[in-house]
């Protein structure tokens, strides 16, 4: 991601995975709301929803 571009849904989906690997987010912890990563990344909540869809399917 460059300074002027916004992250893709795939890049946003990597955020929680990275945090779990780094130990800053525990497995099974309550995930952040869609608004939190949207604000951090400068994207719309719809992009975050798209990023979360594969995880939601696996959890369901």
Order of alpha helices (4+ residues) and beta strands (2+ residues): alpha-alpha-alpha
